[in-house]
Amino acid sequence: MTTPPAYAAAKQSKDKIIEELLARGQQEDVIKILRNKAHFEMKFDNVRKTTGIFYQRMIDIFLSDKDNRFSAAESHSNMLMQLCDVLLGAVMYDYKKKAGMT
């Protein structure tokens, strides 16, 4: 099984930062990084004309990696409701974009 490109790039960047911190003797900062369990979550409640291009690029990058997937592990909503929410959001974003509201 191959490593997803987005994961490989993020891991390589993280490893480089850890090496640099260790070289400077900043072991406590390395420990903080290694203990960090945060996950990235894309939020689309602040799409505006000035930020739209960034959201479009994030989606392009996310969808270009065949190993990325949507996750609802921490959600309290059921999957059907989430699907409806995503689809409605996409339709509304498209409408706002065509109407010049983003």
Secondary structure, 3 states (H helix, E strand, C coil): CCCCHHHHHHHHHHHHHHHHHHHCCCHHHHHHHHHCCCCCCCCCCCCCCCCHHHHHHHHHHHHHCCCCCCCCCCCCCCHHHHHHHHHHHHHHHHHHHHCCCC
